[in-house]
C-alpha cells in the first residue's frame, strides 16, 4: 500500500482539497505513477495518475460524468446547497449523452469558428491596454493582467454589462471553493453569493434585450433550445470555466518562463515558438488538476478491478508529468515535440473553449515579448491558490524593462 497517514500533506491534499503554502505535489504524483497508477484510497475513491490510464478513462463510455448532486446524493445538510448542486448538475461540464451533445451544439457557435475570428481583435485590444509599455516598472500580474483579459473576453461572449464584470471574479471564487471542498462546506456568504448568481442569470436569459444582443455572440440558441433554468445554469458555467482556467494558465505561464528564463530568451529570438510555449504551459502546470468520473459497470483498469458506481478521480496534472509519456517531464521546454497533453481533456468532454484559451494566451505572450526586453519575478510574492482541483496563482509580482 502507498504509505500515507491522515496527517500527511498529500493525504490532506487529496482528501480535503487543501495543502500548505508552497506544497509541491508533483514528486508524490511521481510515486503514485511508479507504484500505484490506479490507487484505491482509504476513503473509497480511486485515483488515476498515469497518462495511459487517464486517457483510457476519458475515451471510454463506461465512465460517465458525475454531477455534484449525484456525488452528494442524500448527504447535503443544507437545502440551499442541495438546490445549488441541482443547478450545477445542468452544466454542460457535468452532462452525459444525449443532453451533452445538445448543450455542446448550443455553445459551439459562441466559442468556435467565426466567433474566434470575431474575438481576436477584442483580445488584441485588451492585451494592448493591460500590458505595461513603460521603460521599466512593476505590477501584480494576476489581478492587473492575467484576470483582466479572460474576464473581458467572456463578458463579451456573455453580452455582460461592463459594470457587472467584477461579479464574474467574485462568483468564480465561490464556485472554485465549492467544487474543491464541497458545497456544504461553503460559508453562508459564499452560498448567498451563488444564489445571487443564479438569480442574476435567470433574470438575464428572460431579458428581451439580452435575447436580442445574444444573437451576435451565438448564445441565442442556448436560450431558445433549453428551459430558462438550464440556460441560466449554463451561462453561469460559461462565466466560470470561460475565464477561471485561463487566468491560471496565464499566471503559471509567466512564472514558468521566469523559472526557465532560457525559454523566454528563445521566444525573443524565435517568436514562432509562442504557440508551442502556450501548449507547454498547459502541460507543465495544468490549470485543471483533477476531474471525476463514475464507473457505470465493473471494469478493470491497469490491473485493478473497479466496481460499478465507484468514483474515479483523474489526476490530469500527474498525467501531464508522466515520464512514461513525456521525456524530462518536469522541465518547461518550449521546443517540446509531440506534446499531446490532457489539460483540456480528450474525447467526448474535451474543453469546448480550448482554442479560445490558447488564442488568449498566445496573444498575451506575443504582446509581452514585444513590449518587455526582460522581466523577473519577486520570489516572495509567489502565492498559489489553496485548491487541489484547480492550480493557479493568487499573486505574482513582476518587474520588467522595455
C-alpha positions as CSV (number, residue, x, y, z in Angstrom):
1,X,0.0,0.0,0.0
2,X,1.0,3.6,-0.5
3,X,2.5,4.9,2.8
4,X,0.0,7.7,3.6
5,X,-1.1,8.8,7.0
6,X,-4.0,11.2,7.9
7,X,-1.5,13.9,8.9
8,X,0.4,13.5,5.7
9,X,0.3,16.7,3.5
10,X,-0.5,14.7,0.4
11,X,-3.3,12.8,2.2
12,X,-4.8,16.2,3.1
13,X,-4.3,17.5,-0.5
14,X,-6.3,14.6,-1.9
15,X,-9.0,14.1,0.7
16,X,-9.6,17.7,2.0
17,X,-8.6,19.5,-1.2
18,X,-6.1,21.7,0.6
19,X,-2.3,21.8,1.2
20,X,0.2,24.0,3.0
21,X,1.6,27.0,1.1
22,X,4.3,26.0,-1.3
23,X,3.5,22.3,-1.2
24,X,4.9,20.6,-4.3
25,X,2.5,17.8,-5.3
26,X,4.4,16.6,-8.3
27,X,7.0,14.4,-6.5
28,X,4.2,12.5,-4.8
29,X,2.4,12.1,-8.2
30,X,5.6,10.5,-9.4
31,X,5.5,8.0,-6.6
32,X,1.9,7.1,-7.4
33,X,2.7,6.6,-11.1
34,X,5.7,4.4,-10.3
35,X,3.9,2.1,-7.8
36,X,0.1,2.6,-8.0
37,X,-1.0,4.3,-11.3
38,X,-4.6,3.3,-10.2
39,X,-4.8,3.7,-6.4
40,X,-7.8,2.9,-4.1
41,X,-7.8,5.5,-1.3
42,X,-8.8,4.7,2.3
43,X,-12.0,6.8,1.8
44,X,-13.1,4.8,-1.2
45,X,-12.3,6.9,-4.3
46,X,-9.9,5.7,-7.0
47,X,-7.1,7.9,-8.1
48,X,-5.7,7.6,-11.6
49,X,-2.3,9.2,-12.3
50,X,-0.7,7.6,-15.3
51,X,-1.1,9.2,-18.7
52,X,-2.2,6.0,-20.4
53,X,-4.9,5.2,-17.8
54,X,-6.2,8.7,-17.7
55,X,-6.6,8.7,-21.5
56,X,-8.3,5.3,-21.4
57,X,-10.9,6.6,-18.9
58,X,-11.5,9.8,-20.8
59,X,-12.1,7.9,-24.1
60,X,-14.2,5.1,-22.5
61,X,-18.0,5.4,-22.4
62,X,-18.0,3.1,-19.4
63,X,-17.0,6.1,-17.3
64,X,-19.6,8.9,-17.1
65,X,-19.6,12.4,-15.7
66,X,-20.5,12.6,-12.0
67,X,-22.7,15.6,-11.3
68,X,-22.4,17.4,-7.9
69,X,-25.9,16.4,-6.7
70,X,-25.2,12.7,-7.6
71,X,-21.9,12.8,-5.7
72,X,-23.6,14.2,-2.7
73,X,-26.8,12.2,-3.1
74,X,-28.7,12.3,0.2
75,X,-25.8,13.9,2.0
76,X,-26.4,17.6,1.7
77,X,-27.1,19.1,5.1
78,X,-28.5,22.4,3.8
79,X,-31.4,22.8,1.4
80,X,-29.7,25.8,-0.2
81,X,-26.6,23.8,-1.2
82,X,-28.8,20.9,-2.5
83,X,-30.6,23.4,-4.8
84,X,-27.2,24.8,-6.0
85,X,-26.0,21.3,-6.7
86,X,-29.1,20.7,-8.8
87,X,-28.4,23.9,-10.7
88,X,-24.8,22.8,-11.4
89,X,-26.0,19.4,-12.5
90,X,-27.4,21.1,-15.5
91,X,-24.0,22.3,-16.7
92,X,-22.6,21.1,-19.9
93,X,-19.4,20.2,-17.9
94,X,-21.3,17.6,-15.9
95,X,-23.8,16.4,-18.6
96,X,-23.9,13.0,-20.3
97,X,-25.4,11.9,-23.6
98,X,-27.7,12.6,-25.1
99,X,-28.1,16.1,-23.5
100,X,-24.4,16.7,-23.6
101,X,-24.4,16.8,-27.5
102,X,-27.3,19.2,-27.5
103,X,-25.7,21.6,-25.0
104,X,-22.4,21.4,-26.8
105,X,-24.0,22.3,-30.1
106,X,-25.8,25.2,-28.5
107,X,-22.5,26.6,-27.2
108,X,-20.3,25.9,-30.2
109,X,-21.3,29.0,-32.3
110,X,-20.2,31.3,-29.4
111,X,-16.6,29.9,-28.9
112,X,-15.7,28.2,-32.2
113,X,-15.0,29.1,-35.8
114,X,-16.2,32.5,-36.9
115,X,-16.5,33.6,-33.3
116,X,-12.8,33.2,-32.7
117,X,-12.1,35.5,-35.7
118,X,-14.6,38.0,-34.3
119,X,-13.0,37.8,-30.8
120,X,-9.4,38.1,-32.0
121,X,-9.3,41.9,-32.4
122,X,-11.1,42.2,-29.0
123,X,-8.3,40.1,-27.4
124,X,-5.6,42.1,-29.1
125,X,-7.2,45.4,-28.0
126,X,-7.4,44.2,-24.3
127,X,-3.8,43.0,-24.4
128,X,-2.6,46.3,-25.8
129,X,-4.3,48.1,-22.9
130,X,-3.3,45.9,-20.0
131,X,0.4,45.1,-20.8
132,X,2.5,47.9,-19.4
133,X,4.8,49.5,-22.1
134,X,6.8,52.0,-20.0
135,X,10.6,51.7,-20.0
136,X,10.6,49.9,-16.6
137,X,8.2,49.1,-13.8
138,X,6.5,46.5,-11.7
139,X,3.0,45.1,-11.2
140,X,1.0,42.4,-9.5
141,X,0.4,40.3,-12.6
142,X,-2.5,38.1,-11.7
143,X,-5.1,40.8,-10.9
144,X,-3.8,43.5,-13.2
145,X,-3.2,41.4,-16.3
146,X,-4.0,37.6,-16.1
147,X,-7.5,38.1,-14.7
148,X,-8.5,41.2,-16.8
149,X,-8.1,39.6,-20.2
150,X,-10.3,36.5,-19.8
151,X,-12.9,38.3,-17.8
152,X,-13.2,40.9,-20.6
153,X,-13.4,38.2,-23.3
154,X,-16.0,36.0,-21.5
155,X,-18.0,39.2,-20.7
156,X,-18.1,40.0,-24.4
157,X,-19.4,36.4,-25.2
158,X,-22.0,36.6,-22.5
159,X,-23.1,40.1,-23.5
160,X,-22.4,41.0,-19.9
161,X,-22.8,44.7,-18.8
162,X,-19.4,46.2,-18.2
163,X,-20.4,47.4,-14.7
164,X,-21.1,43.8,-13.7
165,X,-17.8,42.3,-14.8
166,X,-16.3,42.2,-11.3
167,X,-19.1,39.9,-10.3
168,X,-17.7,37.2,-12.5
169,X,-14.5,37.0,-10.5
170,X,-16.3,37.2,-7.2
171,X,-18.7,34.3,-8.1
172,X,-15.9,32.3,-9.5
173,X,-14.0,32.4,-6.2
174,X,-17.1,30.9,-4.5
175,X,-17.5,28.2,-7.2
176,X,-13.8,27.2,-7.0
177,X,-14.0,26.7,-3.3
178,X,-17.3,24.8,-3.5
179,X,-16.1,22.3,-6.1
180,X,-12.9,21.6,-4.1
181,X,-14.2,21.3,-0.5
182,X,-17.8,20.6,-1.3
183,X,-20.8,22.9,-1.5
184,X,-21.9,22.0,2.0
185,X,-18.6,23.3,3.4
186,X,-19.1,26.8,1.9
187,X,-19.7,29.8,4.2
188,X,-23.2,31.3,4.4
189,X,-21.7,34.3,2.5
190,X,-20.5,32.1,-0.4
191,X,-23.8,30.3,-0.6
192,X,-25.7,33.6,-0.7
193,X,-23.4,34.8,-3.4
194,X,-24.0,31.7,-5.6
195,X,-27.8,32.1,-5.0
196,X,-27.5,35.7,-6.2
197,X,-25.5,34.5,-9.2
198,X,-28.2,32.0,-10.3
199,X,-31.0,34.7,-9.8
200,X,-28.9,37.1,-11.9
201,X,-28.6,34.7,-14.8
202,X,-32.2,33.5,-14.7
203,X,-33.2,37.2,-15.0
204,X,-30.7,37.7,-17.8
205,X,-32.0,34.9,-20.0
206,X,-35.5,36.3,-19.6
207,X,-34.5,39.8,-20.7
208,X,-35.7,40.7,-24.2
209,X,-32.6,43.0,-24.5
210,X,-30.2,40.1,-23.7
211,X,-32.0,37.7,-26.1
212,X,-31.6,40.3,-28.9
213,X,-27.9,41.0,-28.4
214,X,-27.0,37.4,-27.6
215,X,-27.6,36.5,-31.2
216,X,-24.5,38.5,-32.0
217,X,-22.3,36.2,-29.8
218,X,-24.0,33.0,-30.8
219,X,-25.7,32.2,-27.5
220,X,-29.3,32.7,-28.7
221,X,-29.6,29.0,-29.5
222,X,-28.9,28.2,-25.8
223,X,-31.8,30.3,-24.6
224,X,-34.1,29.2,-27.4
225,X,-33.4,25.4,-27.1
226,X,-33.5,24.9,-23.3
227,X,-35.7,25.9,-20.4
228,X,-34.7,29.1,-18.5
229,X,-33.1,27.2,-15.6
230,X,-30.9,25.1,-17.8
231,X,-29.9,28.1,-19.9
232,X,-29.2,30.2,-16.8
233,X,-27.1,27.4,-15.2
234,X,-25.0,27.1,-18.4
235,X,-24.4,30.8,-18.6
236,X,-23.1,30.6,-15.1
237,X,-20.9,27.7,-16.2
238,X,-19.5,29.8,-19.1
239,X,-18.8,32.7,-16.8
240,X,-16.8,30.4,-14.6
241,X,-14.9,28.0,-16.9
242,X,-14.7,30.6,-19.6
243,X,-12.2,32.6,-17.6
244,X,-11.1,30.9,-14.4
245,X,-8.8,28.3,-16.0
246,X,-7.4,30.9,-18.5
247,X,-6.4,33.1,-15.6
248,X,-4.4,30.2,-14.1
249,X,-2.9,29.4,-17.5
250,X,-1.6,33.0,-18.0
251,X,-0.2,33.3,-14.5
252,X,1.5,29.9,-14.5
253,X,2.9,30.5,-18.0
254,X,4.7,33.7,-16.9
255,X,6.0,32.0,-13.7
256,X,7.4,29.1,-15.8
257,X,9.1,31.5,-18.2
258,X,10.8,33.2,-15.2
259,X,11.9,29.9,-13.8
260,X,13.2,28.7,-17.2
261,X,14.5,32.0,-18.4
262,X,16.3,30.4,-21.3
263,X,12.8,29.7,-22.7
264,X,11.9,33.5,-22.6
265,X,15.2,34.2,-24.5
266,X,14.4,31.5,-27.0
267,X,11.0,33.1,-27.6
268,X,12.5,36.6,-28.0
269,X,14.7,35.2,-30.9
270,X,12.0,32.8,-32.2
271,X,8.5,34.2,-31.8
272,X,7.2,31.4,-34.0
273,X,7.5,29.2,-30.9
274,X,4.8,31.2,-29.0
275,X,2.1,28.6,-29.6
276,X,4.4,25.8,-28.6
277,X,5.1,27.7,-25.4
278,X,1.4,28.0,-24.6
279,X,0.9,24.3,-25.2
280,X,3.8,23.5,-22.9
281,X,2.5,25.8,-20.2
282,X,-0.8,23.9,-20.3
283,X,1.1,20.6,-19.8
284,X,3.6,21.8,-17.3
285,X,1.2,23.4,-14.9
286,X,-2.3,22.1,-15.8
287,X,-4.9,24.6,-14.7
288,X,-7.4,21.8,-14.1
289,X,-5.6,19.3,-11.9
290,X,-8.3,16.7,-11.4
291,X,-11.8,15.7,-12.7
292,X,-14.1,12.9,-11.7
293,X,-15.9,10.1,-13.4
294,X,-18.2,7.2,-12.2
295,X,-17.9,3.6,-13.4
296,X,-21.2,2.5,-15.0
297,X,-20.2,-1.2,-14.7
298,X,-17.5,-3.3,-13.1
299,X,-14.3,-2.7,-15.1
300,X,-10.6,-3.4,-15.0
301,X,-8.2,-0.5,-15.2
302,X,-4.4,-1.0,-15.1
303,X,-4.9,-4.4,-13.4
304,X,-7.3,-3.1,-10.8
305,X,-10.9,-4.1,-10.6
306,X,-13.2,-1.1,-10.1
307,X,-16.8,-1.9,-9.1
308,X,-19.8,-0.3,-10.6
309,X,-20.8,3.1,-9.2
310,X,-17.4,3.9,-7.6
311,X,-15.8,7.3,-8.1
312,X,-12.7,7.7,-10.2
313,X,-10.5,10.8,-9.8
314,X,-8.4,11.6,-12.9
315,X,-5.2,13.4,-11.9
316,X,-4.7,15.4,-15.1
317,X,-1.7,17.3,-13.6
318,X,0.0,14.0,-12.9
319,X,-0.7,12.5,-16.3
320,X,0.8,15.6,-17.9
321,X,4.0,15.0,-16.0
322,X,4.2,11.2,-16.6
323,X,7.8,10.3,-17.6
324,X,6.4,7.3,-19.5
325,X,4.8,9.8,-21.9
326,X,6.9,13.0,-21.7
327,X,10.7,12.9,-21.6
328,X,12.1,15.1,-18.8
329,X,8.5,16.0,-17.8
330,X,9.4,18.4,-15.1
331,X,11.2,20.7,-17.4
332,X,9.4,23.6,-19.2
333,X,10.5,23.2,-22.8
334,X,9.1,25.5,-25.5
335,X,10.6,23.3,-28.2
336,X,8.9,20.1,-27.0
337,X,7.5,17.9,-29.8
338,X,4.5,15.6,-29.8
339,X,3.0,17.5,-26.8
340,X,-0.4,15.8,-26.6
341,X,-1.3,16.9,-23.1
342,X,-4.7,16.2,-21.4
343,X,-5.1,19.7,-19.8
344,X,-8.2,20.2,-21.9
345,X,-9.3,16.6,-21.6
346,X,-9.8,14.4,-24.6
347,X,-12.8,12.7,-26.3
348,X,-16.4,13.5,-25.7
349,X,-15.8,16.1,-22.9
350,X,-12.8,17.9,-24.4
351,X,-12.9,21.5,-23.4
352,X,-15.1,23.4,-25.8
353,X,-13.2,26.6,-25.3
354,X,-9.7,25.1,-25.9
355,X,-8.9,27.2,-29.0
356,X,-10.1,30.4,-27.3
357,X,-7.9,29.9,-24.3
358,X,-4.9,29.2,-26.5
359,X,-5.6,32.3,-28.6
360,X,-5.8,34.5,-25.5
361,X,-2.5,33.1,-24.1
362,X,-0.8,33.4,-27.5
363,X,-1.9,37.0,-27.9
364,X,-0.9,38.0,-24.4
365,X,2.5,36.3,-24.6
366,X,3.2,37.9,-28.0
367,X,2.4,41.3,-26.5
368,X,4.7,40.7,-23.6
369,X,7.5,39.7,-25.9
370,X,7.1,42.8,-28.0
371,X,7.0,45.2,-25.1
372,X,9.3,43.7,-22.5
373,X,13.0,43.1,-23.1
374,X,13.4,41.3,-19.8
375,X,11.5,40.6,-16.6
376,X,11.9,38.9,-13.2
377,X,9.5,37.7,-10.6
378,X,9.7,38.6,-7.0
379,X,10.1,35.2,-5.3
380,X,8.4,36.2,-2.0
381,X,5.3,37.3,-4.0
382,X,4.5,33.8,-5.4
383,X,1.3,32.6,-3.9
384,X,-0.8,29.6,-5.1
385,X,-4.5,29.1,-4.5
386,X,-5.1,26.5,-1.8
387,X,-7.1,24.2,-4.1
388,X,-6.4,20.7,-5.4
389,X,-8.9,20.8,-8.3
390,X,-7.6,24.0,-10.0
391,X,-3.9,25.0,-9.9
392,X,-3.4,28.7,-10.3
393,X,-1.6,31.7,-8.8
394,X,-3.3,34.0,-6.3
395,X,-0.4,36.5,-6.5
396,X,2.7,37.2,-8.7
397,X,4.7,40.4,-8.7
398,X,6.9,41.1,-11.7
399,X,9.4,43.7,-12.6
400,X,10.2,44.5,-16.3
401,X,12.4,46.6,-18.5
402,X,11.4,47.6,-22.0
